[in-house]
Amino acid sequence: MTQAIVRMNPSTLPNAAEMGYSQISIVEPGRMAYISGQVAWRPNGEPVPADLVAQMKIVVTNAKAALGALGASPEDIVIARCFMTDLTPARLDQIFPPLLEMFNGAQPCITGVGVAALAAPELQVELELTVRLPG
């Protein structure tokens, strides 16, 4: 069985655990998967909602589906990179609850990146994952 990912929040850095993520994740060698950025596109082609939180919920659904296809769980996520148009603290506060719900208590590293645009003009948020595959 693969060893657990070790999460660290050293006292020399801000305590990210209070917000639901870790400053550092240590991974033993093993198979890795890199999940492309998931956006609010759905398999059935429904239109992308204009609401940021609604988009994030679809992004999370897509990310969970990708994890499931790998036989992985949130505990296997090493780092999540979240790209957002018009990134502000208030907009981050809107997307964090669905993101933390997806993590289900796991606290992977997170990087938030503000971008001018994503793959289509209606898209506001994209989530990319690096996953250590379970043993």
Phi, psi and omega in degrees: 000142181289140177292154179295154172285129179273127180254138180226142171226079183298152182294346179277358178235160175303145183282091180291336181302328179297334180263351175107016176217180182240150176286326185223138171235128180252127184239129173288155178305146180172186179284137181240154174230144180239111184269121179305157179304124179265132180239188185274029172274139182246152181302330182273000176079010178304152180296154177284128178292152179283336184286131181300313181295319177299320176297316181297323179297322177290319177303314179297317178301315179295318179296319177298320179297319178295317177300315180299321179296334179270352188071025183253167179228174179303330180295342181269354179286125177274309179215144174243131176247121182248118179258134184218137172283150179049047182296122174221161176304321181295319179291322175299318178301329180288322185271343184297317180303311178295327179294313180295325177298320178298322181293338175053043178092341174292149182233071178292168171294148178226138171235128176256133183230124174278133182230156178287325182200161173246196189296338178216151186298334182279347183279135181244339186213144180218140183234121178249138183236142167248126189233135170269120184292140179294149184315000000 
